Amino acid sequence: MKLTTRSRYGTRMLLDLAQHGAGGPVRVSEIAQRQGISVKYLEKLSRMLKKAGLIRSMRGSKGGHLLAKSAAEISMGEIVRALEGDLNLVTCWTERTSCPRLKTCPTSKLWQEVSKALLERLDSMTLEELLASSASDDSLPACGSHRLS
């Protein structure tokens, strides 16, 4: 399983909002400049994050985006689900009709357990915790830090 740039860049966008949004709405252009991500791509992500209730937007000359709730209330699981959709590694046990071998498959239970562990870990980490852990280790480069054009 590989997370797409939606999750990686969307998380960076939300972290940026958590860091810079205390003084009011943050413009996408400012986030794009700080994060090295195109404005167009961040606008696409912001629509998805807004639909999921993770950010809110304000229009006007002092407009921009803000977190819709505190960073402590936003789990990584919420972010990844909003941007990726279903996180199950296989569909055989979520869509019971997709595999005729479900009842006899020796690997089905393994994939279910791995998916559950992944979801539990993502749900247990908040945006605030991620922000705190990244602040304590400045030696690590940002994930996906190359520029998207």
DSSP file (Angstrom, degrees, kcal/mol; ACC not computed):
  #  RESIDUE AA STRUCTURE BP1 BP2  ACC     N-H-->O    O-->H-N    N-H-->O    O-->H-N    TCO  KAPPA ALPHA  PHI   PSI    X-CA   Y-CA   Z-CA
    1    1 A M              0   0    0      0, 0.0     2,-0.4     0, 0.0    88,-0.0   0.000 360.0 360.0 360.0 138.0    0.0    0.0    0.0
    2    2 A K        -     0   0    0      0, 0.0     2,-0.2     0, 0.0     0, 0.0  -0.995 360.0-133.0-132.3 127.6    1.2    3.4   -0.9
    3    3 A L        -     0   0    0     -2,-0.4     2,-0.1     1,-0.1    81,-0.0  -0.572  27.8-128.9 -76.2 142.3   -0.3    6.7    0.2
    4    4 A T    >>  -     0   0    0     -2,-0.2     4,-1.7     1,-0.1     3,-0.6  -0.264  28.4 -96.9 -82.9 174.7   -0.7    9.2   -2.6
    5    5 A T  H 3>>S+     0   0    0      1,-0.2     4,-3.1     2,-0.2     5,-0.6   0.746 118.8  73.1 -63.3 -22.3    0.5   12.8   -2.6
    6    6 A R  H 3>5S+     0   0    0      1,-0.2     4,-2.0     2,-0.2    -1,-0.2   0.953 103.8  37.2 -56.5 -48.8   -3.1   13.8   -1.5
    7    7 A S  H <>5S+     0   0    0     -3,-0.6     4,-2.1     2,-0.2    -2,-0.2   0.923 120.5  46.0 -70.5 -44.3   -2.4   12.4    2.0
    8    8 A R  H  X5S+     0   0    0     -4,-1.7     4,-1.7     2,-0.2    -2,-0.2   0.943 121.3  36.3 -65.8 -47.5    1.2   13.5    2.2
    9    9 A Y  H  X5S+     0   0    0     -4,-3.1     4,-2.3     2,-0.2    -1,-0.2   0.842 115.2  55.6 -76.4 -33.1    0.6   17.1    0.9
   10   10 A G  H  X<S+     0   0    0     -4,-2.0     4,-2.3    -5,-0.6    -1,-0.2   0.890 108.1  49.4 -64.3 -38.7   -2.8   17.4    2.6
   11   11 A T  H  X S+     0   0    0     -4,-2.1     4,-2.6     2,-0.2    -2,-0.2   0.914 110.4  50.3 -65.1 -43.2   -1.2   16.6    6.0
   12   12 A R  H  X S+     0   0    0     -4,-1.7     4,-2.2     2,-0.2    -2,-0.2   0.885 109.6  51.9 -62.2 -37.6    1.5   19.2    5.3
   13   13 A M  H  X S+     0   0    0     -4,-2.3     4,-2.3     2,-0.2    -2,-0.2   0.933 111.6  45.8 -63.6 -45.6   -1.3   21.7    4.5
   14   14 A L  H  X S+     0   0    0     -4,-2.3     4,-2.3     2,-0.2    -2,-0.2   0.879 111.5  51.9 -66.9 -38.1   -3.1   21.0    7.7
   15   15 A L  H  X S+     0   0    0     -4,-2.6     4,-2.1     2,-0.2    -1,-0.2   0.907 109.6  50.7 -62.2 -41.2    0.2   21.1    9.7
   16   16 A D  H  X S+     0   0    0     -4,-2.2     4,-2.8     2,-0.2     5,-0.2   0.916 110.0  49.3 -62.2 -44.2    0.9   24.5    8.1
   17   17 A L  H  X S+     0   0    0     -4,-2.3     4,-2.0     1,-0.2    -1,-0.2   0.886 110.3  51.3 -61.8 -38.7   -2.6   25.7    9.1
   18   18 A A  H  < S+     0   0    0     -4,-2.3    -1,-0.2     1,-0.2    -2,-0.2   0.883 116.0  41.5 -65.6 -37.7   -2.1   24.5   12.6
   19   19 A Q  H  < S+     0   0    0     -4,-2.1    -2,-0.2    -5,-0.1     3,-0.2   0.877 129.8  24.3 -76.0 -39.0    1.2   26.4   12.8
   20   20 A H  H  < S+     0   0    0     -4,-2.8     3,-0.5    -5,-0.2    -2,-0.2   0.406 101.5  81.1-112.8   0.2    0.2   29.6   11.1
   21   21 A G    ><  +     0   0    0     -4,-2.0     3,-1.3    -5,-0.2    -1,-0.1   0.465  63.2  90.0 -91.2  -0.8   -3.6   29.9   11.5
   22   22 A A  T 3  S+     0   0    0      1,-0.3    -1,-0.2    -3,-0.2    -2,-0.1   0.835  88.8  50.7 -64.6 -31.0   -3.7   31.3   15.1
   23   23 A G  T 3  S-     0   0    0     -3,-0.5    -1,-0.3     1,-0.3    -2,-0.1   0.454 127.2 -77.7 -86.4  -0.3   -3.6   34.8   13.7
   24   24 A G  S <  S-     0   0    0     -3,-1.3    -1,-0.3    41,-0.1    41,-0.1  -0.797  81.2  -8.5 132.3-175.1   -6.5   34.2   11.3
   25   25 A P        -     0   0    0      0, 0.0     2,-0.5     0, 0.0    41,-0.2  -0.149  58.8-141.0 -56.7 145.7   -7.1   32.7    7.9
   26   26 A V  B     -A   65   0A   0     39,-2.5    39,-2.7    -5,-0.0     2,-0.2  -0.927  14.8-126.7-111.9 130.8   -4.1   31.5    5.9
   27   27 A R    >>  -     0   0    0     -2,-0.5     4,-1.8    37,-0.2     3,-0.5  -0.480  13.4-128.6 -76.1 144.8   -4.0   31.9    2.1
   28   28 A V  H 3> S+     0   0    0      1,-0.2     4,-3.1     2,-0.2     5,-0.2   0.872 109.5  60.2 -58.8 -38.2   -3.3   28.9   -0.1
   29   29 A S  H 3> S+     0   0    0      1,-0.2     4,-1.9     2,-0.2    -1,-0.2   0.859 104.3  49.6 -61.2 -35.0   -0.6   30.9   -1.8
   30   30 A E  H <> S+     0   0    0     -3,-0.5     4,-2.3     2,-0.2    -1,-0.2   0.912 112.5  46.7 -69.1 -42.6    1.3   31.3    1.5
   31   31 A I  H  X S+     0   0    0     -4,-1.8     4,-3.0     1,-0.2     5,-0.3   0.928 111.0  52.9 -63.1 -44.5    1.0   27.6    2.2
   32   32 A A  H  X>S+     0   0    0     -4,-3.1     4,-1.7     1,-0.2     5,-1.2   0.900 110.3  47.5 -58.2 -42.7    2.2   26.8   -1.3
   33   33 A Q  H  <5S+     0   0    0     -4,-1.9    -1,-0.2    -5,-0.2    -2,-0.2   0.933 116.1  42.8 -66.0 -46.2    5.2   29.0   -0.9
   34   34 A R  H  <5S+     0   0    0     -4,-2.3    -2,-0.2     1,-0.2    -1,-0.2   0.882 123.1  37.4 -67.0 -38.1    6.2   27.5    2.5
   35   35 A Q  H  <5S-     0   0    0     -4,-3.0    -1,-0.2    -5,-0.2    -2,-0.2   0.583 101.2-124.7 -94.7 -11.7    5.5   23.9    1.5
   36   36 A G  T  <5 +     0   0    0     -4,-1.7   112,-1.0    -5,-0.3     2,-0.4   0.885  66.8 130.7  69.2  37.5    6.7   23.9   -2.1
   37   37 A I  B   < -c  148   0B   0     -5,-1.2    -1,-0.3    -6,-0.2    -2,-0.2  -0.949  64.2-100.0-123.1 142.7    3.4   22.6   -3.4
   38   38 A S     >  -     0   0    0    110,-0.6     4,-2.2    -2,-0.4     5,-0.2  -0.288  21.3-130.3 -65.2 146.1    1.5   24.2   -6.3
   39   39 A V  H  > S+     0   0    0      1,-0.2     4,-2.4     2,-0.2     5,-0.2   0.903 108.1  55.9 -59.2 -43.1   -1.4   26.5   -5.5
   40   40 A K  H  > S+     0   0    0      1,-0.2     4,-1.7     2,-0.2    -1,-0.2   0.903 108.6  46.0 -59.5 -43.4   -3.7   24.5   -7.9
   41   41 A Y  H  > S+     0   0    0      1,-0.2     4,-2.4     2,-0.2    -1,-0.2   0.904 111.9  51.2 -68.3 -40.8   -3.0   21.2   -6.1
   42   42 A L  H  X S+     0   0    0     -4,-2.2     4,-2.7     1,-0.2    -2,-0.2   0.862 106.9  54.6 -65.1 -34.2   -3.6   22.8   -2.7
   43   43 A E  H  X S+     0   0    0     -4,-2.4     4,-1.6     2,-0.2    -1,-0.2   0.900 108.5  48.9 -63.9 -39.8   -6.9   24.3   -3.9
   44   44 A K  H  X S+     0   0    0     -4,-1.7     4,-1.5     2,-0.2    -2,-0.2   0.931 113.7  46.1 -63.3 -46.1   -8.0   20.8   -4.9
   45   45 A L  H  X S+     0   0    0     -4,-2.4     4,-2.7     1,-0.2     5,-0.2   0.885 107.6  57.5 -64.5 -38.5   -7.0   19.3   -1.5
   46   46 A S  H  X S+     0   0    0     -4,-2.7     4,-2.4     1,-0.2    -1,-0.2   0.869 103.5  53.2 -63.3 -35.2   -8.7   22.2    0.3
   47   47 A R  H  X S+     0   0    0     -4,-1.6     4,-2.3     2,-0.2    -1,-0.2   0.920 111.7  45.7 -63.7 -42.3  -12.0   21.3   -1.3
   48   48 A M  H  X S+     0   0    0     -4,-1.5     4,-1.6     2,-0.2    -2,-0.2   0.906 114.6  47.2 -66.2 -42.1  -11.7   17.7   -0.2
   49   49 A L  H  <>S+     0   0    0     -4,-2.7     5,-2.7     2,-0.2     6,-0.9   0.848 112.0  50.4 -70.0 -34.1  -10.6   18.8    3.4
   50   50 A K  H ><5S+     0   0    0     -4,-2.4     3,-1.6    -5,-0.2    -2,-0.2   0.923 108.3  52.1 -68.2 -44.2  -13.5   21.3    3.6
   51   51 A K  H 3<5S+     0   0    0     -4,-2.3    -2,-0.2     1,-0.3    -1,-0.2   0.848 108.6  52.0 -59.9 -34.5  -16.0   18.7    2.5
   52   52 A A  T 3<5S-     0   0    0     -4,-1.6    -1,-0.3    -5,-0.1    -2,-0.2   0.495 117.2-115.3 -81.3  -3.5  -14.7   16.4    5.2
   53   53 A G  T < 5S+     0   0    0     -3,-1.6    -3,-0.2    -4,-0.2    -2,-0.1   0.709  84.5 116.2  79.2  20.5  -15.1   19.1    7.8
   54   54 A L  S   <S+     0   0    0     -5,-2.7    14,-2.6    -6,-0.1    15,-0.6   0.745  77.2  23.1 -93.8 -26.2  -11.4   19.5    8.6
   55   55 A I  E     -B   67   0A   0     -6,-0.9     2,-0.3    12,-0.3    12,-0.2  -0.915  64.5-151.9-132.3 162.9  -11.0   23.0    7.4
   56   56 A R  E     -B   66   0A   0     10,-2.6    10,-2.4    -2,-0.3     2,-0.3  -0.957  14.1-139.3-131.5 155.1  -13.2   26.0    6.8
   57   57 A S  E     -B   65   0A   0     -2,-0.3     2,-0.4     8,-0.2     8,-0.2  -0.843   7.3-161.0-117.4 149.7  -12.8   28.9    4.4
   58   58 A M  E     -B   64   0A   0      6,-2.7     6,-2.0    -2,-0.3     2,-0.1  -0.999  14.5-146.6-128.8 132.0  -13.3   32.6    4.6
   59   59 A R        +     0   0    0     -2,-0.4     3,-0.3     4,-0.2     2,-0.1  -0.434  50.1  56.1 -90.9 167.4  -13.7   34.8    1.6
   60   60 A G  S >  S-     0   0    0      1,-0.2     3,-1.9    -2,-0.1    -2,-0.1  -0.429 100.9 -46.7 107.4-178.9  -12.6   38.4    1.1
   61   61 A S  T 3  S+     0   0    0      1,-0.3    -1,-0.2    -2,-0.1    -2,-0.0   0.772 140.6  38.0 -64.2 -26.7   -9.4   40.4    1.3
   62   62 A K  T 3  S+     0   0    0     -3,-0.3    -1,-0.3     2,-0.1    -2,-0.1   0.039  98.2 124.0-109.2  25.2   -8.5   38.8    4.6
   63   63 A G    <   +     0   0    0     -3,-1.9     2,-0.3   -39,-0.1    -4,-0.2  -0.110  18.6 113.2 -80.8 178.4   -9.8   35.4    3.6
   64   64 A G  E     - B   0  58A   0     -6,-2.0    -6,-2.7   -37,-0.1     2,-0.3  -0.984  60.9 -49.3 154.2-153.4   -8.1   32.0    3.6
   65   65 A H  E     -AB  26  57A   0    -39,-2.7   -39,-2.5    -2,-0.3     2,-0.3  -0.875  39.2-179.0-120.8 150.5   -8.4   28.7    5.4
   66   66 A L  E     - B   0  56A   0    -10,-2.4   -10,-2.6    -2,-0.3     2,-0.2  -0.947  40.8 -92.7-136.6 156.4   -8.5   27.7    9.0
   67   67 A L  E     - B   0  55A   0     -2,-0.3   -12,-0.3   -12,-0.2   -13,-0.1  -0.520  29.6-141.2 -65.0 140.4   -8.7   24.4   10.8
   68   68 A A  S    S+     0   0    0    -14,-2.6     2,-0.3    -2,-0.2   -13,-0.2   0.685  84.5  10.1 -78.9 -18.7  -12.4   23.6   11.4
   69   69 A K  S    S-     0   0    0    -15,-0.6     5,-0.1     1,-0.0    -1,-0.0  -0.911 103.4 -67.2-147.7 173.1  -11.5   22.2   14.8
   70   70 A S    >   -     0   0    0     -2,-0.3     3,-1.6     1,-0.1     4,-0.4  -0.227  41.8-116.2 -66.9 155.5   -8.4   22.1   17.0
   71   71 A A  G >  S+     0   0    0      1,-0.3    57,-1.7     2,-0.2    56,-0.8   0.779 116.8  61.1 -60.7 -26.6   -5.3   20.1   15.9
   72   72 A A  G 3  S+     0   0    0      1,-0.2    -1,-0.3    55,-0.2    -2,-0.1   0.693 103.5  50.3 -72.9 -18.5   -5.9   17.9   19.0
   73   73 A E  G <  S+     0   0    0     -3,-1.6     2,-0.6    53,-0.1    -1,-0.2   0.444  93.1  84.8 -98.6  -1.7   -9.3   16.9   17.6
   74   74 A I    <   -     0   0    0     -3,-0.7    53,-2.7    -4,-0.4    54,-0.3  -0.895  64.9-158.4-106.7 116.5   -8.1   15.9   14.1
   75   75 A S  B  >  -D  126   0C   0     -2,-0.6     4,-1.8    51,-0.2    51,-0.3  -0.578  26.8-123.4 -91.0 155.7   -6.7   12.4   13.8
   76   76 A M  H  > S+     0   0    0     49,-3.0     4,-2.7    46,-0.9    47,-0.2   0.835 113.9  60.9 -63.7 -31.3   -4.4   11.3   11.0
   77   77 A G  H  > S+     0   0    0     45,-1.5     4,-2.6    48,-0.4    -1,-0.2   0.912 102.6  50.1 -61.5 -42.7   -7.0    8.6   10.2
   78   78 A E  H  > S+     0   0    0     44,-0.2     4,-2.3     2,-0.2    -1,-0.2   0.919 112.3  48.0 -60.0 -44.1   -9.6   11.4    9.5
   79   79 A I  H  X S+     0   0    0     -4,-1.8     4,-1.7     2,-0.2     5,-0.2   0.950 114.1  44.2 -63.1 -50.6   -7.1   13.1    7.2
   80   80 A V  H  X>S+     0   0    0     -4,-2.7     4,-2.8     1,-0.2     5,-0.6   0.898 114.0  49.8 -66.1 -40.4   -6.1   10.0    5.2
   81   81 A R  H  X5S+     0   0    0     -4,-2.6     4,-1.7    -5,-0.2    -1,-0.2   0.906 109.9  52.1 -62.9 -40.4   -9.7    8.8    4.9
   82   82 A A  H  <5S+     0   0    0     -4,-2.3    -1,-0.2    -5,-0.2    -2,-0.2   0.844 121.4  31.7 -63.7 -33.3  -10.8   12.2    3.6
   83   83 A L  H  <5S+     0   0    0     -4,-1.7    -2,-0.2    -5,-0.2    -1,-0.2   0.714 132.3  27.7-100.2 -23.4   -8.1   12.3    1.0
   84   84 A E  H  <5S-     0   0    0     -4,-2.8     2,-0.4     1,-0.3    -3,-0.2   0.681  87.4-149.5-109.9 -25.6   -7.7    8.6    0.1
   85   85 A G     << +     0   0    0     -4,-1.7    -1,-0.3    -5,-0.6    -2,-0.1  -0.737  67.7  25.9  87.8-139.6  -11.1    7.1    0.8
   86   86 A D        -     0   0    0     -2,-0.4     0, 0.0     1,-0.1     0, 0.0  -0.375  59.8-168.9 -63.6 130.9  -11.2    3.4    1.9
   87   87 A L        +     0   0    0     -2,-0.1     2,-0.2     3,-0.0    -1,-0.1   0.328  42.2 125.2-104.9   5.7   -8.0    2.3    3.6
   88   88 A N        -     0   0    0      1,-0.1    24,-0.1    30,-0.0     3,-0.0  -0.458  59.8-138.7 -67.9 137.1   -8.6   -1.4    3.6
   89   89 A L  S    S+     0   0    0     22,-0.4     2,-0.3    -2,-0.2    -1,-0.1   0.831  85.6  17.3 -67.0 -32.8   -5.7   -3.3    2.0
   90   90 A V        -     0   0    0     21,-0.1     3,-0.2    18,-0.1     4,-0.2  -0.948  63.0-143.9-136.5 157.8   -8.1   -5.7    0.3
   91   91 A T  S >> S+     0   0    0     -2,-0.3     4,-3.0     1,-0.2     3,-0.5   0.493  75.9  97.1 -99.2  -4.0  -11.8   -5.6   -0.5
   92   92 A C  T 34 S+     0   0    0      1,-0.3     7,-0.3     2,-0.2     6,-0.2   0.835  93.3  34.5 -59.3 -34.1  -12.6   -9.3    0.0
   93   93 A W  T 34 S+     0   0    0     -3,-0.2     3,-0.3     1,-0.1    -1,-0.3   0.587 120.4  47.5 -99.5  -9.1  -13.8   -8.9    3.6
   94   94 A T  T <4 S+     0   0    0     -3,-0.5     2,-0.6     1,-0.3    -2,-0.2   0.744 119.4  39.0 -95.4 -29.4  -15.4   -5.5    3.2
   95   95 A E  S >< S-     0   0    0     -4,-3.0     3,-3.2     1,-0.1     4,-0.3  -0.787  78.1-167.4-118.2  84.5  -17.3   -6.3    0.0
   96   96 A R  T 3  S+     0   0    0     -2,-0.6     3,-0.5     1,-0.3     6,-0.2   0.667  82.1  55.2 -51.2 -24.0  -18.3   -9.9    0.8
   97   97 A T  T 3  S+     0   0    0      1,-0.2    -1,-0.3    -3,-0.1    -5,-0.1   0.531  86.6  82.2 -88.7  -4.2  -19.4  -10.6   -2.8
   98   98 A S  S <  S+     0   0    0     -3,-3.2    -1,-0.2    -7,-0.3    -2,-0.2   0.718  93.8  39.8 -76.7 -19.3  -16.0   -9.7   -4.3
   99   99 A C    >   -     0   0    0     -3,-0.5     3,-1.3    -4,-0.3    -1,-0.2  -0.955  56.4-163.3-136.1 118.8  -14.2  -13.0   -3.7
  100  100 A P  T 3  S+     0   0    0      0, 0.0     3,-0.3     0, 0.0    -1,-0.1   0.674  93.6  58.2 -70.1 -14.7  -15.7  -16.4   -4.0
  101  101 A R  T >>  +     0   0    0      1,-0.2     4,-1.5     2,-0.1     3,-1.4   0.338  69.7 113.1 -95.0   6.9  -12.9  -17.9   -1.9
  102  102 A L  T <4 S+     0   0    0     -3,-1.3     3,-0.5     1,-0.3    -1,-0.2   0.855  75.1  49.4 -49.8 -46.2  -13.5  -15.7    1.1
  103  103 A K  T 34 S+     0   0    0     -3,-0.3    -1,-0.3     1,-0.2    -2,-0.1   0.750 122.3  32.5 -69.7 -23.3  -14.5  -18.6    3.4
  104  104 A T  T <4 S+     0   0    0     -3,-1.4    -1,-0.2    -4,-0.1    -2,-0.2   0.420  86.6 119.5-112.7   0.5  -11.5  -20.8    2.5
  105  105 A C     <  -     0   0    0     -4,-1.5     4,-0.4    -3,-0.5     3,-0.4  -0.534  48.5-157.9 -74.3 123.0   -8.8  -18.1    1.9
  106  106 A P  S    S+     0   0    0      0, 0.0     4,-0.3     0, 0.0    -1,-0.1   0.675  90.0  47.9 -74.3 -15.8   -5.9  -18.5    4.3
  107  107 A T  S  > S+     0   0    0      1,-0.1     4,-2.2     2,-0.1     5,-0.3   0.619  84.5  87.9-100.0 -13.1   -4.8  -14.9    3.9
  108  108 A S  H  > S+     0   0    0     -3,-0.4     4,-2.0     1,-0.2     5,-0.1   0.896  90.0  47.9 -54.7 -46.2   -8.1  -13.1    4.3
  109  109 A K  H  > S+     0   0    0     -4,-0.4     4,-2.4     1,-0.2    -1,-0.2   0.885 109.4  54.2 -65.0 -38.4   -7.7  -12.8    8.1
  110  110 A L  H  > S+     0   0    0     -4,-0.3     4,-2.5     2,-0.2     5,-0.2   0.943 109.1  47.1 -59.7 -49.1   -4.2  -11.5    7.8
  111  111 A W  H  X S+     0   0    0     -4,-2.2     4,-2.3     1,-0.2   -22,-0.4   0.870 111.7  52.0 -63.0 -36.1   -5.2   -8.7    5.5
  112  112 A Q  H  X S+     0   0    0     -4,-2.0     4,-2.3    -5,-0.3    -1,-0.2   0.924 111.2  46.5 -64.4 -44.6   -8.0   -7.8    7.8
  113  113 A E  H  X S+     0   0    0     -4,-2.4     4,-2.3     2,-0.2    -2,-0.2   0.890 112.9  49.1 -66.2 -40.4   -5.7   -7.6   10.8
  114  114 A V  H  X S+     0   0    0     -4,-2.5     4,-2.2     2,-0.2    -1,-0.2   0.919 111.8  48.6 -66.3 -43.6   -3.1   -5.6    9.0
  115  115 A S  H  X S+     0   0    0     -4,-2.3     4,-2.5    -5,-0.2    -2,-0.2   0.920 111.8  50.1 -60.2 -44.2   -5.8   -3.1    7.8
  116  116 A K  H  X S+     0   0    0     -4,-2.3     4,-2.6     1,-0.2    -2,-0.2   0.905 110.1  50.0 -62.4 -42.8   -7.2   -2.8   11.3
  117  117 A A  H  X S+     0   0    0     -4,-2.3     4,-2.2     2,-0.2    -1,-0.2   0.899 110.9  49.7 -63.8 -41.0   -3.7   -2.2   12.8
  118  118 A L  H  X S+     0   0    0     -4,-2.2     4,-2.4     2,-0.2    -2,-0.2   0.943 113.0  45.9 -62.0 -48.7   -3.1    0.6   10.2
  119  119 A L  H  X S+     0   0    0     -4,-2.5     4,-2.6     1,-0.2    -2,-0.2   0.894 111.6  51.9 -63.2 -41.2   -6.4    2.3   10.8
  120  120 A E  H  X S+     0   0    0     -4,-2.6     4,-1.3     2,-0.2    -1,-0.2   0.904 110.7  48.0 -63.0 -40.9   -6.0    2.1   14.6
  121  121 A R  H  X S+     0   0    0     -4,-2.2     4,-0.7     2,-0.2     3,-0.3   0.932 113.3  46.8 -66.7 -45.1   -2.5    3.6   14.4
  122  122 A L  H >< S+     0   0    0     -4,-2.4   -45,-1.5     1,-0.2   -46,-0.9   0.894 113.0  49.9 -62.7 -39.9   -3.7    6.5   12.2
  123  123 A D  H 3< S+     0   0    0     -4,-2.6    -1,-0.2   -47,-0.2    -2,-0.2   0.753 106.3  56.8 -70.4 -23.5   -6.7    7.1   14.4
  124  124 A S  H 3< S+     0   0    0     -4,-1.3     2,-0.5    -3,-0.3    -1,-0.2   0.624  95.3  75.1 -84.4 -12.7   -4.5    7.2   17.5
  125  125 A M    <<  -     0   0    0     -3,-0.7   -49,-3.0    -4,-0.7   -48,-0.4  -0.880  67.6-158.1-105.9 126.6   -2.3   10.0   16.2
  126  126 A T  B  >  -D   75   0C   0     -2,-0.5     4,-2.3   -51,-0.3   -51,-0.2  -0.574  30.6-113.9 -96.7 163.9   -3.6   13.6   16.2
  127  127 A L  H  > S+     0   0    0    -53,-2.7     4,-2.5   -56,-0.8   -55,-0.2   0.880 119.0  55.0 -59.7 -39.2   -2.4   16.5   14.1
  128  128 A E  H  > S+     0   0    0    -57,-1.7     4,-2.4   -54,-0.3    -1,-0.2   0.908 107.8  48.1 -62.2 -42.9   -1.2   18.2   17.3
  129  129 A E  H  > S+     0   0    0    -58,-0.3     4,-2.5     2,-0.2    -2,-0.2   0.899 111.8  49.8 -65.6 -40.2    0.9   15.1   18.3
  130  130 A L  H  X S+     0   0    0     -4,-2.3     4,-2.1     2,-0.2    -2,-0.2   0.915 111.0  49.7 -63.7 -42.7    2.4   15.0   14.8
  131  131 A L  H  X S+     0   0    0     -4,-2.5     4,-1.8     1,-0.2    -2,-0.2   0.912 112.0  48.2 -62.0 -43.7    3.2   18.7   15.0
  132  132 A A  H  X S+     0   0    0     -4,-2.4     4,-1.2     1,-0.2    -2,-0.2   0.895 111.7  49.2 -64.9 -40.4    4.8   18.3   18.4
  133  133 A S  H  < S+     0   0    0     -4,-2.5     4,-0.4     1,-0.2    -1,-0.2   0.852 111.3  49.1 -70.4 -32.6    6.9   15.3   17.3
  134  134 A S  H >< S+     0   0    0     -4,-2.1     3,-0.6     1,-0.2    -1,-0.2   0.826 107.8  55.1 -74.7 -30.3    8.1   17.1   14.1
  135  135 A A  H 3< S+     0   0    0     -4,-1.8     3,-0.3     1,-0.2    -1,-0.2   0.800 105.9  52.6 -70.2 -28.2    9.1   20.2   16.2
  136  136 A S  T 3< S+     0   0    0     -4,-1.2     2,-0.3     1,-0.2    -1,-0.2   0.575 112.4  45.8 -85.1  -8.3   11.2   18.0   18.5
  137  137 A D    X   +     0   0    0     -3,-0.6     3,-1.0    -4,-0.4    -1,-0.2  -0.654  57.5 161.0-135.4  79.7   13.1   16.5   15.5
  138  138 A D  T 3   +     0   0    0     -3,-0.3    -1,-0.1    -2,-0.3    -3,-0.1   0.529  65.0  78.2 -75.3  -6.2   14.2   19.2   13.1
  139  139 A S  T 3  S+     0   0    0     -3,-0.1    -1,-0.2     2,-0.1    -2,-0.0   0.689  75.7  86.9 -78.7 -16.6   16.9   17.0   11.5
  140  140 A L  S <  S-     0   0    0     -3,-1.0     2,-0.1    -6,-0.2     3,-0.1  -0.688  79.3-126.8 -87.2 132.6   14.3   15.0    9.5
  141  141 A P        -     0   0    0      0, 0.0     2,-0.1     0, 0.0    -2,-0.1  -0.400  36.6 -92.0 -71.7 154.6   13.4   16.4    6.0
  142  142 A A    >   -     0   0    0      1,-0.1     3,-1.1    -2,-0.1     2,-0.2  -0.411  45.5-105.0 -65.6 139.6    9.7   16.9    5.2
  143  143 A C  T 3  S+     0   0    0      1,-0.3    -1,-0.1     2,-0.1  -131,-0.1  -0.464 104.7   7.7 -65.0 131.8    8.0   13.9    3.6
  144  144 A G  T 3  S+     0   0    0     -2,-0.2    -1,-0.3     1,-0.1    -2,-0.1   0.898  81.2 161.5  65.3  40.5    7.5   14.6   -0.1
  145  145 A S    <   +     0   0    0     -3,-1.1     2,-0.1     2,-0.1    -1,-0.1   0.473  34.8 106.8 -79.8   0.8    9.5   17.8    0.1
  146  146 A H  S    S-     0   0    0      1,-0.1     2,-0.3    -4,-0.1     0, 0.0  -0.452  81.1 -99.3 -74.9 155.2   10.0   18.0   -3.6
  147  147 A R        -     0   0    0     -2,-0.1     2,-0.6  -110,-0.1  -110,-0.2  -0.548  27.7-149.0 -79.4 134.5    8.1   20.7   -5.5
  148  148 A L  B      c   37   0B   0   -112,-1.0  -110,-0.6    -2,-0.3  -107,-0.1  -0.908 360.0 360.0-101.3 122.8    4.9   19.6   -7.4
  149  149 A S              0   0    0     -2,-0.6    -1,-0.1  -112,-0.1  -109,-0.1   0.468 360.0 360.0 -97.5 360.0    4.3   21.7  -10.5
